[in-house]
Amino acid sequence: MSEPLAVRKTYKLFVGGAFPRSESGRVYEVTNSRGSWRANAPLASRKDARDAVVAARKAFPRWSGATAYNRGQVLYRVAELLHDRRAQFRSEVAAAEGLSQAKADRVVDAAVDRLVWYAGWSDKVAQIAGGANPVAGPYFNLSTPEPTGVVAVLAPADSALLGLVSVLAPVLTTGNTAVVVAAERAPLPALTLAEVLATSDVPAGVVNILSGRTDELARPLAAHQDVNAIDLTGADAGLATELEVLAAENLKRVRRPAPAEDFAADPGTGRLLGFLETKTVWHPTGV
């Protein structure tokens, strides 16, 4: 019998809950850690980045207006679906990072655990980011956290799944919407995560995933006036400095890349608090 015909998969972008091709029509070859061809990925353009921001802004009122408990339930469902497709993620992580199947299994399990961990924080983060403030006078004062808005996320280059989940989950947990630039050399786990998100309860536009050249996509996102914050984890030092300058145009919140970040370590609450604004309310007593 002849050998079965190989199915050459070409992935698509994930924007507004749909899977469009790049408006430029470009793709690029994705290889494994040994240089062997794995798939074609879309090479997103500046126009795709702008479309993703529009989708994220449109989705923001619904997602930020949902109860924190509901957001936690939705993220937990994403963790369940990711676990259901662990074999595919294991294969993609092993190929992208040059890991054995056993080590890739542990990475996928850690990514599922990380999603569950952040889901559990959804209705608790307000307790560490807000509270009642002592004041002198016949009134009381309350501070409560609110999401920043649309956050651009540059996924880490060296941790295609666990790192991606570690930077994306806290953005979503706190009610923000996201435009994610997948790791340029290893975008397949992010593009497969898009397929998981599409079949979950995450509303369309809450997460938008682009693949392509990090610098080509990061610059228009950093300069975009309707992007409220940017996580520079996936940028090298030179690009990060350039993006900070562009982000200053509309006073974006900026999270700078940390050298040699260990995504397998306890994440703490730093990322949860990074893209929150504080609203303070004064109210007279006895009314």
MITOR-586477 format. One record per residue: y, z, x of N, C-alpha, C in turn; residue in three letters. Coordinates in steps of 0.1 Angstrom, whole numbers, padded with zeros to 4 digits, always signed. Layout:
% MITOR-586477
YZXYZXYZXAla ...
//
This chain:
% MITOR-586477
-0012+0000+0008+0000+0000+0000+0012+0000+0009Met +0023-0007+0004+0035-0007+0012+0042+0006+0010Ser +0051+0009+0020+0059+0021+0020+0069+0021+0008Glu +0071+0032+0001+0081+0033-0010+0095+0030-0005Pro +0102+0023-0013+0116+0020-0010+0125+0032-0009Leu +0132+0034+0002+0141+0046+0003+0153+0045-0006Ala +0156+0056-0012+0168+0056-0021+0180+0061-0013Val +0189+0052-0009+0200+0056-0001+0211+0062-0010Arg +0213+0074-0009+0222+0081-0019+0236+0080-0014Lys +0245+0077-0023+0260+0077-0020+0266+0087-0029Thr +0271+0098-0024+0277+0108-0032+0291+0104-0037Tyr +0296+0112-0046+0309+0109-0052+0318+0122-0051Lys +0331+0120-0053+0340+0131-0053+0337+0139-0066Leu +0343+0151-0067+0342+0159-0079+0357+0163-0082Phe +0362+0157-0093+0376+0159-0096+0377+0160-0111Val +0383+0171-0116+0385+0172-0131+0372+0173-0139Gly +0361+0177-0132+0348+0178-0139+0341+0165-0139Gly +0346+0154-0133+0339+0141-0133+0336+0138-0119Ala +0329+0127-0117+0324+0123-0104+0330+0109-0101Phe +0342+0108-0097+0348+0095-0094+0345+0090-0080Pro +0345+0077-0077+0345+0072-0064+0359+0074-0058Arg +0361+0074-0045+0374+0075-0039+0382+0062-0044Ser +0395+0064-0047+0403+0053-0052+0404+0042-0041Glu +0402+0046-0029+0402+0036-0018+0389+0028-0017Ser +0379+0033-0023+0366+0026-0022+0359+0029-0009Gly +0364+0037+0000+0358+0040+0013+0347+0050+0012Arg +0337+0048+0021+0327+0058+0023+0325+0060+0038Val +0318+0071+0042+0314+0072+0056+0300+0078+0057Tyr +0293+0075+0068+0280+0079+0070+0279+0094+0074Glu +0270+0101+0068+0268+0115+0071+0254+0116+0079Val +0254+0122+0091+0242+0123+0099+0238+0138+0100Thr +0226+0140+0104+0221+0154+0106+0225+0158+0120Asn +0221+0170+0124+0225+0175+0137+0219+0167+0149Ser +0209+0158+0147+0204+0150+0157+0210+0135+0157Arg +0219+0133+0147+0225+0120+0146+0218+0110+0137Gly +0208+0114+0130+0201+0105+0121+0208+0105+0107Ser +0208+0093+0101+0215+0091+0089+0209+0099+0077Trp +0218+0105+0069+0214+0113+0058+0218+0107+0045Arg +0231+0103+0044+0237+0098+0031+0250+0092+0034Ala +0256+0086+0024+0270+0081+0024+0278+0091+0016Asn +0290+0095+0021+0299+0104+0014+0312+0096+0012Ala +0319+0099+0001+0332+0093-0001+0342+0097+0009Pro +0350+0088+0013+0361+0091+0022+0374+0091+0014Leu +0377+0104+0009+0388+0105+0000+0402+0102+0006Ala +0411+0098-0002+0424+0094+0002+0435+0104-0002Ser +0447+0102+0001+0458+0110-0003+0460+0110-0018Arg +0457+0098-0024+0458+0097-0039+0447+0106-0045Lys +0435+0106-0040+0425+0115-0045+0429+0129-0044Asp +0436+0133-0033+0440+0147-0032+0451+0150-0042Ala +0460+0141-0045+0470+0143-0055+0463+0145-0069Arg +0453+0136-0072+0446+0137-0085+0439+0150-0086Asp +0433+0155-0075+0427+0168-0076+0436+0179-0079Ala +0448+0179-0073+0458+0189-0076+0462+0189-0091Val +0464+0177-0096+0467+0176-0111+0457+0182-0119Val +0444+0179-0116+0433+0185-0123+0432+0200-0122Ala +0435+0205-0110+0435+0220-0108+0446+0226-0116Ala +0458+0220-0116+0469+0226-0123+0466+0226-0138Arg +0460+0215-0143+0457+0215-0158+0447+0225-0162Lys +0438+0229-0153+0427+0238-0156+0432+0253-0154Ala +0443+0255-0147+0447+0268-0143+0450+0278-0156Phe +0457+0273-0166+0460+0283-0177+0447+0288-0183Pro +0437+0280-0185+0425+0284-0192+0417+0294-0183Arg +0416+0290-0170+0408+0299-0161+0415+0312-0158Trp +0428+0312-0155+0435+0324-0153+0436+0333-0165Ser +0436+0326-0177+0437+0333-0190+0424+0339-0195Gly +0413+0335-0189+0400+0341-0192+0399+0356-0188Ala +0391+0363-0195+0390+0377-0190+0383+0378-0177Thr +0386+0388-0169+0379+0389-0156+0364+0391-0158Ala +0360+0397-0168+0345+0399-0170+0339+0385-0173Tyr +0346+0377-0181+0340+0363-0183+0340+0355-0171Asn +0350+0356-0162+0349+0348-0149+0337+0353-0141Arg +0334+0366-0141+0323+0371-0134+0310+0366-0139Gly +0309+0365-0153+0297+0359-0159+0295+0344-0154Gln +0306+0337-0154+0305+0323-0151+0301+0321-0136Val +0306+0329-0127+0302+0328-0113+0288+0332-0111Leu +0283+0342-0119+0269+0346-0118+0260+0335-0122Tyr +0264+0327-0132+0257+0316-0137+0256+0305-0126Arg +0267+0303-0118+0267+0294-0107+0257+0298-0097Val +0256+0311-0094+0246+0317-0084+0232+0314-0089Ala +0229+0315-0102+0216+0312-0107+0212+0297-0105Glu +0222+0289-0108+0219+0274-0107+0217+0270-0092Leu +0225+0276-0083+0224+0274-0069+0210+0278-0065Leu +0205+0289-0069+0192+0294-0066+0181+0285-0071His +0183+0279-0083+0173+0270-0089+0172+0257-0080Asp +0182+0254-0073+0182+0241-0064+0181+0245-0049Arg +0175+0256-0046+0175+0261-0033+0168+0252-0023Arg +0158+0245-0028+0150+0236-0019+0159+0225-0014Ala +0168+0219-0023+0177+0209-0018+0187+0214-0009Gln +0193+0226-0012+0203+0232-0003+0197+0235+0010Phe +0184+0240+0010+0177+0244+0023+0176+0231+0032Arg +0173+0220+0026+0171+0208+0033+0185+0203+0039Ser +0195+0204+0031+0208+0200+0035+0214+0209+0046Glu +0212+0222+0044+0217+0232+0054+0210+0230+0067Val +0197+0229+0067+0189+0227+0079+0193+0214+0087Ala +0196+0203+0079+0200+0191+0086+0214+0192+0092Ala +0223+0198+0084+0237+0199+0088+0239+0208+0100Ala +0231+0220+0100+0234+0230+0110+0223+0231+0121Glu +0213+0222+0120+0202+0222+0130+0194+0234+0130Gly +0191+0239+0118+0183+0252+0116+0169+0248+0112Leu +0160+0258+0115+0147+0257+0109+0147+0259+0094Ser +0136+0255+0087+0136+0257+0073+0137+0271+0069Gln +0131+0280+0077+0131+0294+0074+0145+0300+0076Ala +0152+0296+0086+0166+0301+0088+0175+0295+0077Lys +0173+0282+0074+0181+0276+0063+0179+0283+0050Ala +0166+0288+0047+0163+0295+0035+0171+0308+0035Asp +0173+0315+0046+0180+0327+0046+0195+0325+0044Arg +0200+0313+0049+0214+0310+0046+0216+0307+0031Val +0207+0300+0025+0209+0297+0011+0208+0310+0003Val +0199+0319+0006+0198+0332-0001+0211+0340+0001Asp +0216+0340+0013+0229+0347+0016+0240+0341+0007Ala +0240+0328+0006+0251+0321-0003+0250+0326-0017Ala +0237+0326-0022+0235+0331-0036+0240+0346-0037Val +0236+0354-0028+0240+0368-0028+0255+0369-0027Asp +0262+0361-0019+0276+0362-0018+0283+0358-0031Arg +0278+0348-0039+0283+0345-0052+0282+0357-0062Leu +0270+0363-0061+0267+0374-0070+0277+0386-0067Val +0279+0388-0054+0288+0399-0049+0302+0397-0054Trp +0307+0385-0053+0321+0382-0057+0322+0383-0073Tyr +0311+0378-0079+0311+0379-0094+0312+0393-0099Ala +0306+0402-0092+0307+0416-0095+0321+0422-0093Gly +0329+0416-0084+0342+0421-0082+0352+0416-0092Trp +0349+0407-0101+0359+0400-0109+0366+0410-0118Ser +0360+0420-0124+0366+0430-0133+0369+0443-0126Asp +0369+0443-0112+0372+0455-0105+0383+0453-0095Lys +0386+0441-0092+0397+0439-0081+0410+0445-0086Val +0413+0445-0099+0426+0450-0103+0427+0465-0100Ala +0416+0472-0098+0417+0486-0096+0421+0489-0081Gln +0419+0479-0072+0423+0482-0059+0436+0474-0055Ile +0439+0465-0064+0452+0457-0061+0463+0461-0070Ala +0461+0470-0079+0472+0475-0088+0470+0489-0092Gly +0478+0494-0101+0478+0508-0105+0491+0513-0110Gly +0491+0526-0114+0503+0532-0118+0511+0538-0106Ala +0524+0535-0106+0532+0540-0095+0540+0552-0099Asn +0541+0562-0090+0549+0574-0093+0564+0571-0093Pro +0571+0574-0103+0586+0572-0104+0593+0584-0109Val +0606+0585-0106+0613+0597-0111+0622+0592-0123Ala +0619+0597-0135+0627+0593-0147+0618+0592-0159Gly +0624+0589-0170+0617+0589-0183+0610+0575-0186Pro +0602+0571-0176+0596+0558-0178+0583+0558-0169Tyr +0575+0548-0172+0563+0547-0163+0563+0533-0157Phe +0556+0531-0146+0557+0519-0138+0543+0514-0134Asn +0539+0502-0138+0525+0497-0136+0526+0484-0127Leu +0517+0483-0118+0516+0471-0110+0502+0465-0113Ser +0502+0452-0116+0489+0445-0119+0489+0432-0111Thr +0477+0428-0106+0476+0416-0098+0474+0404-0107Pro +0480+0393-0103+0478+0380-0110+0475+0369-0101Glu +0467+0359-0105+0464+0348-0096+0476+0340-0091Pro +0475+0335-0079+0487+0327-0073+0488+0314-0080Thr +0477+0307-0082+0478+0294-0089+0468+0284-0083Gly +0472+0273-0078+0464+0262-0073+0462+0265-0058Val +0450+0267-0053+0448+0270-0039+0440+0258-0032Val +0445+0253-0021+0438+0243-0013+0430+0250-0003Ala +0417+0247-0002+0408+0254+0006+0401+0243+0016Val +0403+0246+0029+0397+0238+0039+0384+0245+0043Leu +0373+0239+0039+0360+0246+0042+0357+0246+0057Ala +0350+0257+0061+0347+0258+0075+0338+0247+0080Pro +0340+0243+0092+0332+0232+0098+0318+0236+0102Ala +0316+0249+0105+0304+0253+0112+0295+0261+0102Asp +0298+0262+0089+0290+0269+0080+0291+0262+0066Ser +0283+0251+0065+0286+0242+0054+0283+0247+0040Ala +0275+0258+0039+0272+0263+0026+0277+0278+0025Leu +0272+0287+0033+0276+0301+0032+0291+0302+0035Leu +0296+0295+0045+0310+0296+0047+0318+0290+0036Gly +0313+0279+0030+0320+0273+0018+0321+0283+0007Leu +0309+0289+0003+0309+0299-0008+0318+0311-0004Val +0318+0315+0008+0326+0327+0012+0341+0325+0011Ser +0346+0312+0012+0360+0310+0011+0364+0305-0003Val +0354+0300-0011+0358+0295-0024+0356+0306-0035Leu +0346+0314-0034+0343+0323-0044+0354+0333-0047Ala +0360+0339-0037+0371+0348-0039+0383+0342-0046Pro +0386+0329-0043+0397+0322-0049+0394+0321-0064Val +0382+0318-0068+0378+0317-0082+0378+0330-0089Leu +0372+0340-0082+0370+0353-0088+0384+0359-0093Thr +0394+0357-0086+0407+0362-0089+0416+0353-0098Thr +0409+0343-0104+0416+0335-0114+0424+0322-0110Gly +0423+0319-0097+0429+0307-0092+0420+0295-0094Asn +0426+0283-0093+0418+0271-0093+0419+0265-0079Thr +0410+0256-0076+0409+0252-0062+0407+0237-0060Ala +0413+0232-0049+0410+0219-0043+0404+0221-0030Val +0391+0218-0029+0383+0220-0017+0382+0208-0008Val +0385+0209+0005+0382+0198+0014+0369+0202+0021Val +0358+0195+0019+0345+0198+0024+0345+0196+0039Ala +0336+0203+0046+0334+0201+0061+0332+0186+0064Ala +0340+0181+0073+0340+0166+0075+0327+0161+0080Glu +0321+0168+0089+0308+0163+0095+0296+0168+0087Arg +0297+0177+0078+0286+0182+0070+0290+0185+0055Ala +0294+0174+0048+0299+0176+0034+0288+0177+0024Pro +0275+0175+0027+0265+0173+0016+0263+0186+0009Leu +0263+0198+0015+0261+0210+0007+0273+0212-0003Pro +0285+0209+0001+0296+0210-0008+0295+0200-0020Ala +0291+0187-0017+0290+0177-0027+0278+0180-0037Leu +0268+0187-0032+0257+0191-0040+0261+0203-0048Thr +0269+0212-0043+0275+0223-0050+0283+0218-0062Leu +0290+0207-0060+0297+0200-0071+0288+0197-0083Ala +0276+0193-0080+0266+0189-0091+0262+0202-0098Glu +0261+0213-0090+0258+0226-0097+0269+0230-0106Val +0282+0229-0101+0293+0233-0109+0294+0225-0122Leu +0291+0212-0121+0292+0204-0132+0283+0208-0144Ala +0272+0214-0140+0262+0218-0150+0263+0233-0153Thr +0273+0240-0148+0275+0254-0151+0285+0256-0162Ser +0290+0268-0163+0301+0271-0173+0315+0270-0167Asp +0316+0266-0155+0329+0265-0149+0337+0254-0156Val +0349+0256-0161+0356+0246-0168+0360+0235-0159Pro +0361+0223-0165+0365+0211-0157+0378+0213-0150Ala +0379+0209-0137+0392+0210-0130+0394+0223-0123Gly +0386+0234-0126+0388+0247-0119+0384+0245-0104Val +0374+0237-0101+0370+0234-0087+0370+0219-0086Val +0377+0214-0076+0377+0200-0073+0373+0198-0058Asn +0363+0190-0055+0358+0189-0042+0360+0175-0036Ile +0366+0174-0024+0369+0162-0018+0361+0161-0004Leu +0357+0150+0000+0351+0148+0013+0358+0137+0020Ser +0358+0138+0033+0365+0128+0041+0371+0135+0054Gly +0382+0129+0059+0388+0134+0071+0397+0146+0068Arg +0394+0157+0074+0401+0170+0071+0416+0168+0073Thr +0420+0162+0084+0434+0161+0087+0441+0152+0077Asp +0435+0141+0073+0440+0131+0064+0443+0138+0050Glu +0434+0147+0046+0435+0153+0033+0444+0166+0033Leu +0443+0173+0044+0450+0186+0045+0465+0184+0045Ala +0470+0174+0051+0485+0172+0052+0491+0170+0039Arg +0486+0161+0030+0493+0160+0017+0491+0173+0008Pro +0480+0180+0010+0478+0192+0002+0487+0203+0007Leu +0489+0204+0020+0499+0214+0025+0513+0211+0021Ala +0516+0199+0020+0530+0195+0016+0532+0194+0001Ala +0521+0195-0007+0522+0192-0021+0530+0204-0028His +0540+0200-0036+0549+0211-0042+0542+0218-0053Gln +0531+0213-0058+0524+0220-0069+0511+0228-0064Asp +0510+0229-0051+0499+0237-0045+0506+0250-0041Val +0501+0261-0045+0507+0274-0043+0502+0282-0031Asn +0490+0278-0026+0485+0285-0014+0475+0276-0007Ala +0472+0279+0005+0463+0271+0013+0455+0280+0023Ile +0442+0278+0023+0433+0285+0032+0430+0275+0043Asp +0434+0279+0055+0433+0269+0067+0420+0272+0075Leu +0410+0278+0069+0398+0282+0077+0392+0270+0084Thr +0391+0258+0078+0385+0247+0084+0393+0238+0093Gly +0405+0243+0096+0415+0235+0105+0414+0241+0119Ala +0415+0232+0129+0416+0236+0143+0430+0242+0145Asp +0432+0248+0157+0445+0255+0160+0457+0245+0159Ala +0456+0233+0164+0467+0224+0164+0470+0220+0150Gly +0460+0216+0142+0462+0212+0128+0468+0223+0120Leu +0462+0235+0122+0467+0247+0114+0482+0249+0116Ala +0487+0248+0128+0501+0250+0131+0509+0240+0123Thr +0505+0227+0123+0512+0217+0116+0512+0219+0101Glu +0501+0224+0096+0500+0226+0082+0508+0238+0077Leu +0509+0248+0086+0518+0259+0082+0533+0255+0081Glu +0537+0246+0089+0551+0241+0088+0552+0233+0075Val +0543+0225+0071+0543+0217+0059+0543+0227+0047Leu +0535+0237+0048+0533+0247+0037+0546+0255+0034Ala +0554+0256+0044+0566+0264+0043+0577+0258+0033Ala +0575+0245+0031+0584+0238+0022+0586+0244+0008Glu +0575+0249+0003+0576+0256-0010+0570+0270-0010Asn +0571+0276+0003+0567+0290+0005+0553+0293+0000Leu +0544+0284+0003+0530+0286+0000+0525+0299+0007Lys +0515+0306+0000+0508+0316+0007+0498+0308+0017Arg +0497+0313+0029+0488+0307+0039+0479+0317+0045Val +0466+0314+0045+0456+0322+0052+0452+0314+0065Arg +0455+0320+0076+0453+0313+0089+0438+0314+0093Arg +0433+0305+0100+0419+0305+0105+0417+0316+0114Pro +0406+0323+0113+0402+0334+0122+0392+0328+0133Ala +0394+0332+0145+0385+0327+0156+0371+0332+0154Pro +0361+0323+0154+0347+0327+0154+0344+0337+0142Ala +0348+0333+0130+0345+0341+0119+0330+0341+0115Glu +0325+0353+0113+0311+0355+0110+0309+0356+0095Asp +0305+0345+0089+0303+0345+0074+0291+0353+0069Phe +0282+0356+0078+0270+0364+0074+0274+0379+0074Ala +0285+0383+0079+0289+0397+0079+0295+0401+0065Ala +0296+0415+0063+0302+0420+0051+0316+0414+0049Asp +0318+0407+0038+0331+0400+0037+0343+0409+0034Pro +0341+0421+0029+0352+0430+0026+0360+0424+0015Gly +0372+0430+0013+0380+0426+0001+0392+0417+0006Thr +0393+0414+0018+0405+0407+0023+0408+0394+0016Gly +0397+0386+0014+0399+0373+0008+0402+0374-0007Arg +0397+0385-0013+0400+0387-0028+0415+0390-0030Leu +0421+0397-0020+0435+0401-0022+0444+0390-0016Leu +0439+0380-0009+0448+0371-0002+0456+0361-0011Gly +0450+0358-0023+0457+0349-0032+0461+0355-0045Phe +0466+0367-0045+0471+0374-0057+0486+0377-0056Leu +0492+0376-0067+0506+0381-0068+0506+0394-0075Glu +0516+0402-0073+0517+0415-0080+0529+0415-0090Thr +0525+0418-0102+0535+0419-0113+0537+0434-0116Lys +0550+0438-0116+0553+0452-0118+0561+0453-0131Thr +0556+0462-0140+0562+0464-0153+0568+0478-0154Val +0580+0479-0159+0586+0492-0162+0587+0494-0177Trp +0584+0506-0181+0584+0509-0196+0589+0523-0198His +0598+0525-0208+0602+0538-0211+0591+0546-0218Pro +0591+0559-0215+0581+0568-0221+0586+0572-0235Thr +0577+0575-0244+0580+0580-0257+0584+0569-0267Gly +0581+0556-0263+0585+0545-0272+0572+0538-0276Val 
//
